[in-house]
Amino acid sequence: MTSARKRFASGVLLASLFLLFAARDANALPAFARKYGLRCSACHEAWPMLNYFGQKFKDNGYQLMNDRDAPIWQNNGYWPVTIRITPSWHRESTDKVAVDQAASGQQRVTSHGFDVGGLDLLSGGTLDKNLSFLFVLSSDENAAFHFESVNARFDNLFGSPWLNLKVGKFELDNIVSEKRGLTLSSSGGGFQLYHFVPLGDNNFVGQIGDNQFGLEWLGHSANDRTRISAALINSSDGNVDLPGSNSYTGFFAGSQAFELGKLGTQRVGFYAMVGQAPTNTLTSGGPDFPIAGGGFGNKNFSREGFNGIFYLGKLDFQVVTQHGSDDAYFATSTAAPGALPAGARSAVWNGAFVETHYVYSPQLIFIQRSEWLRMSQQAIPGTPSNLGDIDNYVFGYRYMPIMNSRAGFAIHNEYSWIRQRGGAPDGTDLTSNSLFLGFDFDF
């Protein structure tokens, strides 16, 4: 790998870590609790993470399947809108950053201070019985807004819970949701597994953690124990105006819940993302780059794995695995039908994470996540087998002195550490860590 390419890879990693911290959107609405007269803890194990009842409520289209579902029965003063923002103090440190003032051309860079991670404006609920919607307008810390979620859903078509259709921009149907995750720091706020791109690879559309534009069918049993879904989405990673898009991706998921004695409801499932995306464009720059429909040279990619949520008293575990593959054109950043580097082949990797929660009380939860990504086949023969491997560890707690139908407030403290093999400007390992203390609230 050339020095320039190493610097580019290092920059991509650091930028992706920052974006994961800055662009986390919220998916919790106290308005739902106000509508039904319930405590927020009825749906949330710890805000914003859902429990079994909360997942069932979501799968029913934000309905309890009673006469209070239709908005016509609500008080005229009811307005299903929530605002979430997180002022914080945080410290970020990266051990090898390319700089001009160091003799070696790189050095450790550390920053710390008071900050804010952006704002979310959420609205969701029912337009009528069995017609639901979700709208999330998100901004970064500079108040640059975008549509994180905009979708409508037709629920229980023909009176069947097995027929639900959603159209618009939405989170992919994964039982371990990153959007409802409990971690917030720069180095640990997102799941690396959901956004992994091998070093030297330019496929940005295979990120299962990003909301996507498309059409989704979801079916579930009346008690929500059995769930299955299929979605057809644009191969554009959720970007608007069809940037270079003339291809589609399929996302499929299913899960089964079961009782395990006094331990409660356990759930196991699977997911698969299979698709094509362009590797080339009709224009190489200019004010209109890329033009809609200007992509060509489509190549294949896939992500598949298993997941589960397991309870053991006050402990619970979220487990996700992944096997991923990108075509050689993606893996070497080659525009088809151009010639591939000698011996080029698909990039293949495996990964997993385990996130552990200890729920001391409904107001206090301790969090730990360990995540590993390992390359099993590099695109170019002779490349170090561990180039691009990632290790990520997160530790934290979340204390919620306020969690009611009007507002939620959490004191959030977290430390995270991440290492990528060969990601530094000089080709050695790149390590970053974050210390985060925030005040997360919605109302």
PEQUIWO-V758289 format. One record per residue. N is the residue number from 1. RES is the residue in one letter. PSI is psi in whole degrees, 0 to 359 (* if undefined). NEAR is the number of other ideal C-beta (glycine too) atoms within 10 Angstrom. Layout:
# PEQUIWO-V758289
n={N/N}
res={RES/RES}
psi={PSI/PSI}
near={NEAR/NEAR}
This chain:
# PEQUIWO-V758289
n={1/2/3/4/5/6/7/8/9/10/11/12/13/14/15/16/17/18/19/20/21/22/23/24/25/26/27/28/29/30/31/32/33/34/35/36/37/38/39/40/41/42/43/44/45/46/47/48/49/50/51/52/53/54/55/56/57/58/59/60/61/62/63/64/65/66/67/68/69/70/71/72/73/74/75/76/77/78/79/80/81/82/83/84/85/86/87/88/89/90/91/92/93/94/95/96/97/98/99/100/101/102/103/104/105/106/107/108/109/110/111/112/113/114/115/116/117/118/119/120/121/122/123/124/125/126/127/128/129/130/131/132/133/134/135/136/137/138/139/140/141/142/143/144/145/146/147/148/149/150/151/152/153/154/155/156/157/158/159/160/161/162/163/164/165/166/167/168/169/170/171/172/173/174/175/176/177/178/179/180/181/182/183/184/185/186/187/188/189/190/191/192/193/194/195/196/197/198/199/200/201/202/203/204/205/206/207/208/209/210/211/212/213/214/215/216/217/218/219/220/221/222/223/224/225/226/227/228/229/230/231/232/233/234/235/236/237/238/239/240/241/242/243/244/245/246/247/248/249/250/251/252/253/254/255/256/257/258/259/260/261/262/263/264/265/266/267/268/269/270/271/272/273/274/275/276/277/278/279/280/281/282/283/284/285/286/287/288/289/290/291/292/293/294/295/296/297/298/299/300/301/302/303/304/305/306/307/308/309/310/311/312/313/314/315/316/317/318/319/320/321/322/323/324/325/326/327/328/329/330/331/332/333/334/335/336/337/338/339/340/341/342/343/344/345/346/347/348/349/350/351/352/353/354/355/356/357/358/359/360/361/362/363/364/365/366/367/368/369/370/371/372/373/374/375/376/377/378/379/380/381/382/383/384/385/386/387/388/389/390/391/392/393/394/395/396/397/398/399/400/401/402/403/404/405/406/407/408/409/410/411/412/413/414/415/416/417/418/419/420/421/422/423/424/425/426/427/428/429/430/431/432/433/434/435/436/437/438/439/440/441/442/443}
res={M/T/S/A/R/K/R/F/A/S/G/V/L/L/A/S/L/F/L/L/F/A/A/R/D/A/N/A/L/P/A/F/A/R/K/Y/G/L/R/C/S/A/C/H/E/A/W/P/M/L/N/Y/F/G/Q/K/F/K/D/N/G/Y/Q/L/M/N/D/R/D/A/P/I/W/Q/N/N/G/Y/W/P/V/T/I/R/I/T/P/S/W/H/R/E/S/T/D/K/V/A/V/D/Q/A/A/S/G/Q/Q/R/V/T/S/H/G/F/D/V/G/G/L/D/L/L/S/G/G/T/L/D/K/N/L/S/F/L/F/V/L/S/S/D/E/N/A/A/F/H/F/E/S/V/N/A/R/F/D/N/L/F/G/S/P/W/L/N/L/K/V/G/K/F/E/L/D/N/I/V/S/E/K/R/G/L/T/L/S/S/S/G/G/G/F/Q/L/Y/H/F/V/P/L/G/D/N/N/F/V/G/Q/I/G/D/N/Q/F/G/L/E/W/L/G/H/S/A/N/D/R/T/R/I/S/A/A/L/I/N/S/S/D/G/N/V/D/L/P/G/S/N/S/Y/T/G/F/F/A/G/S/Q/A/F/E/L/G/K/L/G/T/Q/R/V/G/F/Y/A/M/V/G/Q/A/P/T/N/T/L/T/S/G/G/P/D/F/P/I/A/G/G/G/F/G/N/K/N/F/S/R/E/G/F/N/G/I/F/Y/L/G/K/L/D/F/Q/V/V/T/Q/H/G/S/D/D/A/Y/F/A/T/S/T/A/A/P/G/A/L/P/A/G/A/R/S/A/V/W/N/G/A/F/V/E/T/H/Y/V/Y/S/P/Q/L/I/F/I/Q/R/S/E/W/L/R/M/S/Q/Q/A/I/P/G/T/P/S/N/L/G/D/I/D/N/Y/V/F/G/Y/R/Y/M/P/I/M/N/S/R/A/G/F/A/I/H/N/E/Y/S/W/I/R/Q/R/G/G/A/P/D/G/T/D/L/T/S/N/S/L/F/L/G/F/D/F/D/F}
psi={132/162/319/320/324/317/321/316/319/317/321/317/312/319/320/322/318/316/323/323/318/336/17/127/154/151/60/128/108/339/327/318/321/320/317/358/34/159/150/329/349/326/341/125/315/122/130/12/134/150/188/317/320/322/321/317/316/315/334/10/40/45/146/2/45/187/0/3/315/135/343/337/0/155/142/339/353/128/110/71/139/143/134/138/155/90/148/166/133/156/129/135/130/131/335/103/135/123/164/337/349/142/325/351/359/155/170/137/128/136/151/153/186/146/179/144/19/180/145/134/115/143/142/165/215/137/332/174/125/24/104/167/161/133/124/115/119/150/159/187/349/13/31/109/153/163/108/319/133/103/154/149/134/115/144/49/138/27/16/130/352/356/95/128/133/138/141/214/126/163/137/149/86/127/339/95/127/326/335/21/162/354/148/350/163/318/354/6/331/171/116/325/328/352/13/133/121/152/132/352/145/22/104/358/0/27/106/351/350/142/146/155/131/200/131/135/132/133/143/156/166/326/4/14/320/128/143/144/158/135/142/119/156/143/67/7/34/8/148/168/22/60/102/15/125/35/166/161/144/140/127/140/153/154/159/129/151/154/142/77/224/354/342/201/120/157/136/149/185/165/158/130/122/126/183/154/154/148/357/162/157/340/147/1/195/172/337/14/137/149/148/131/9/4/146/180/47/138/163/155/161/151/127/153/184/156/164/155/121/137/138/83/233/351/143/155/130/124/131/135/162/139/123/153/135/137/155/328/317/313/332/7/43/132/119/144/33/166/134/154/153/129/6/145/175/147/133/139/165/150/168/156/154/119/124/135/134/109/91/320/170/344/347/124/138/142/137/132/135/130/139/137/130/126/132/343/120/153/326/119/141/347/140/133/336/9/122/353/145/137/132/129/136/137/137/178/162/115/126/87/336/126/86/187/356/328/158/141/128/135/120/122/132/144/136/152/135/142/135/125/127/15/353/163/329/9/359/185/145/125/136/154/155/141/126/132/113/164/100/120/151/160/*}
near={15/8/12/9/13/21/17/16/25/24/14/16/21/18/10/17/26/15/15/23/26/18/19/23/20/25/23/24/25/22/21/22/21/19/22/17/9/15/12/25/18/15/24/21/21/23/26/25/23/21/20/19/17/20/22/21/21/20/20/20/25/22/21/16/16/9/8/14/24/15/15/8/12/16/8/5/6/12/12/20/14/22/13/26/19/21/12/19/13/20/16/22/17/24/17/22/21/18/13/5/6/12/6/10/15/20/14/12/16/11/10/11/9/9/18/15/24/21/17/23/17/24/16/21/22/22/12/10/17/19/15/23/19/24/19/26/16/22/18/16/14/8/9/9/12/14/15/26/23/16/21/15/21/14/22/16/13/6/7/10/21/15/14/22/13/23/14/19/22/24/23/25/23/22/21/22/20/23/20/22/22/25/25/28/30/27/29/30/25/25/26/23/26/23/18/23/21/24/25/21/23/16/24/16/23/25/21/25/19/21/23/25/20/23/14/23/16/21/16/20/14/12/10/20/16/16/22/18/21/16/20/14/23/22/23/24/19/20/17/11/10/17/18/23/21/16/17/15/25/14/22/16/22/18/25/14/21/10/10/11/5/7/13/15/17/18/21/16/21/17/24/16/25/15/22/17/27/25/22/18/17/13/11/9/8/8/4/9/13/20/15/12/13/18/22/16/16/18/21/15/23/18/24/15/21/15/21/18/25/17/20/12/10/12/13/21/14/22/17/25/17/22/15/26/19/25/25/18/26/27/29/21/15/21/14/17/11/11/8/17/14/7/10/18/16/20/28/17/23/15/23/17/22/16/22/15/22/14/17/12/9/15/15/16/23/18/22/15/22/14/21/16/22/15/24/12/15/23/28/18/11/7/18/13/13/12/20/25/21/21/17/23/17/25/17/21/17/23/16/22/9/13/20/13/16/12/14/24/16/25/15/21/16/25/16/24/17/24/17/23/21/20/26/22/21/15/19/14/15/25/18/24/20/23/17/27/16/22/13/22/17/22/14}
